[in-house]
Amino acid sequence: MIRLIAILAAFSTAMACAASPRQRPISAGPAETGPGTVTAARKFLEGRWVLESMVVNPPGGKPITLKGTGVLNYDDFGNMAMNIKADEASSDLLRAGGVVIPDGVIATTGRTAIDVPNKTLTYILEGQASAMKTGGGPLSPNRPRHWEVAGDVLTLTTKDESGAPLSVSRWKKS
């Protein structure tokens, strides 16, 4: 009798744990393509960009025109690597304006989140506590970059809380 009760209990338990229908994944459909989509923005950004000009407007200070060179690389997944080498005078002015620029170099790697409707790029940097590495100044990765495109030139602008430009950099596709 005990054996029969044990078998019935095991059978009941097994039946109570019967598989239920699985939830079906929600199909998001194919990725959107064409003008005005994230796919189109990533495709445009993909490649090597050379710095044409950069102006930094530190709060309460005079605009600083960076003298130096820079390269920005984007891959087809939105990963980026940026390396800007400023001359000594520009580096000194940037430091005085609150930008952390060790050895005259601004170098970051990470990826970008693209917001097409607001025309912004947000940097998500590898291994960097955002405000700690940059001092939270005008070039802080916490600030979205507002982008404009004219032919093969990309203009990235950071803005303060009131919408005034803190930095404007122009990059030409090479």
C-alpha positions in Angstrom: 0.0 0.0 0.0 2.8 2.4 0.9 4.5 1.6 -2.4 1.3 2.4 -4.3 0.9 5.7 -2.5 4.6 6.6 -3.3 4.1 5.8 -7.0 0.9 7.8 -7.1 2.5 10.7 -5.3 5.5 10.6 -7.8 3.1 10.4 -10.7 1.0 13.4 -9.4 4.1 15.4 -8.9 5.4 14.7 -12.4 2.0 15.6 -13.8 1.9 18.9 -11.8 5.3 19.9 -13.4 4.2 19.2 -16.9 5.7 21.7 -19.4 3.5 24.7 -20.2 3.5 26.4 -23.6 6.6 28.6 -24.0 6.2 32.3 -24.6 7.0 33.1 -28.2 9.7 35.7 -28.8 8.4 39.0 -30.0 9.6 39.7 -33.5 10.9 43.1 -33.9 11.2 42.6 -37.7 14.1 43.4 -39.8 16.4 46.4 -39.0 15.2 49.6 -40.6 17.3 50.9 -43.4 17.4 54.0 -45.4 17.9 57.7 -44.6 17.1 58.8 -41.1 17.7 55.4 -39.5 20.3 54.2 -37.0 21.5 51.7 -39.6 22.1 54.6 -42.1 23.8 56.7 -39.4 26.2 53.8 -38.4 27.0 53.2 -42.1 27.8 56.9 -42.5 30.0 57.0 -39.4 31.9 53.8 -40.3 35.5 54.4 -41.3 38.3 56.7 -40.5 37.9 60.4 -39.8 40.6 63.1 -39.6 40.2 66.1 -37.3 39.9 69.4 -39.3 39.3 71.8 -36.4 38.3 71.9 -32.8 37.3 74.8 -30.6 36.6 74.4 -26.9 34.7 77.0 -25.0 35.5 76.6 -21.3 32.9 78.1 -18.9 33.8 81.6 -18.2 36.9 81.5 -20.5 37.9 82.5 -24.0 37.5 80.0 -26.8 40.5 77.7 -27.3 41.3 76.6 -30.9 43.1 73.3 -30.6 46.3 73.1 -32.7 47.1 69.5 -33.3 46.0 66.3 -35.1 43.3 63.8 -34.5 41.9 60.6 -35.8 38.5 59.0 -35.1 37.7 55.5 -36.2 34.2 53.9 -36.2 33.4 50.3 -37.1 30.1 48.9 -38.4 29.0 48.0 -34.8 29.3 51.6 -33.4 32.6 51.0 -31.7 34.9 53.9 -31.8 38.5 54.9 -31.0 39.5 58.6 -30.9 43.0 59.9 -30.6 43.7 63.7 -30.5 47.3 65.0 -30.1 47.3 68.7 -29.1 50.4 70.9 -29.2 51.9 72.1 -25.9 50.2 75.6 -25.9 46.8 74.1 -26.7 47.3 71.5 -24.0 48.1 74.1 -21.4 45.1 76.2 -22.3 42.8 73.1 -22.2 44.1 72.1 -18.8 43.4 75.7 -17.6 39.9 75.3 -19.0 39.2 72.1 -17.0 40.0 69.5 -19.5 42.2 66.5 -18.4 44.7 66.1 -21.2 47.7 64.1 -20.0 50.8 64.4 -22.2 48.7 66.5 -24.7 46.6 63.5 -25.7 42.9 62.9 -25.6 42.4 59.2 -26.3 39.2 57.2 -25.8 37.9 53.8 -26.9 34.4 52.5 -26.5 31.2 52.6 -28.5 28.5 55.0 -29.4 24.8 55.1 -28.8 23.1 56.9 -31.7 19.9 58.9 -31.1 18.8 59.7 -34.7 15.7 61.9 -33.8 17.7 64.1 -31.5 20.8 63.9 -33.7 23.1 63.0 -30.8 25.9 60.5 -30.1 26.6 59.3 -26.6 30.0 57.8 -25.8 30.1 54.7 -23.7 33.8 54.4 -22.9 35.7 51.2 -22.0 37.2 51.2 -18.5 36.7 54.8 -17.8 34.7 56.4 -15.1 33.4 59.2 -17.3 33.7 62.4 -15.2 36.8 61.1 -13.4 39.0 60.8 -16.5 37.9 64.1 -18.1 37.2 66.2 -15.1 33.6 66.6 -16.2 34.7 69.5 -18.4 33.6 70.6 -21.9 34.7 67.3 -23.4 33.2 65.0 -20.8 31.8 61.8 -22.4 28.7 62.4 -20.1 27.7 65.1 -22.6 26.0 63.9 -25.8 27.6 65.1 -29.0 25.1 66.8 -31.3 26.0 65.9 -34.8 25.5 67.6 -38.2 26.6 66.2 -41.6 27.6 68.2 -44.6 28.9 66.0 -47.4 31.8 64.1 -45.9 32.3 66.4 -42.9 30.9 65.5 -39.5 30.5 68.3 -36.9 30.2 67.2 -33.3 29.1 69.8 -30.7 28.9 69.4 -26.9 26.5 71.8 -25.2 26.1 73.1 -21.6 22.8 73.0 -19.7 21.6 76.1 -21.4 22.3 74.8 -24.9 25.5 77.0 -25.5 28.3 75.2 -27.3 31.1 73.9 -25.1 33.1 72.3 -27.9 32.8 72.1 -31.7 34.9 69.6 -33.6 34.9 69.1 -37.4 36.0 65.7 -38.8 36.5 64.8 -42.5 36.1 61.3 -43.7 39.4 60.0 -45.1 
